[in-house]
Amino acid sequence: MTETKTCNKCGETKATSDGLVARGADMHARIVDGRTVLHLAADRDNGVKVIKLLLRQGVELNARDDEELTPLFYAPRVRS
């Protein structure tokens, strides 16, 4: 699975994320603009369960994308 597919699929739901983790998907993958799985999960407002799963997998909470934005930047946009 490519980095883009891993990031996009993992950000969808907790069940999808669990399945990808079980199959050894790279939770540290980045897509073209530098966003990580955590950036996408925060942007999609998938709830605390997906984000907790990703943090347990050791993803970097303060990872910066190509615009120097962290996943925390994306979270409030969804909830506004």
Residue pairs with C-beta under 8 A, 6 or more apart in sequence:
1 9
1 20
1 25
3 26
3 29
3 30
3 31
4 29
4 31
4 32
6 20
6 25
6 26
6 27
6 29
6 37
7 29
7 30
7 31
7 35
7 36
7 37
7 40
8 31
8 40
9 16
9 20
9 25
10 16
10 17
10 20
10 25
10 27
10 37
10 40
10 41
10 50
10 54
11 17
11 37
11 40
11 41
11 43
11 44
11 46
11 50
12 44
12 46
13 46
13 50
14 46
14 47
14 49
14 50
14 53
17 41
17 50
17 53
17 54
18 53
20 27
21 27
21 53
21 57
27 37
27 54
27 57
27 58
27 59
28 36
28 37
28 58
28 59
28 60
29 36
29 37
30 36
30 65
31 40
33 65
33 66
33 67
34 64
34 65
34 66
34 67
35 43
35 65
36 59
36 60
36 63
36 65
36 71
37 54
37 59
38 51
38 54
38 55
38 59
38 60
38 61
38 63
38 71
39 63
39 65
39 69
39 70
39 71
39 74
41 50
41 51
41 54
41 71
42 51
42 71
42 72
42 74
42 75
42 78
43 74
43 75
43 77
43 78
44 78
45 75
45 78
45 79
55 61
61 70
61 71
61 72
62 70
63 70
63 71
64 70
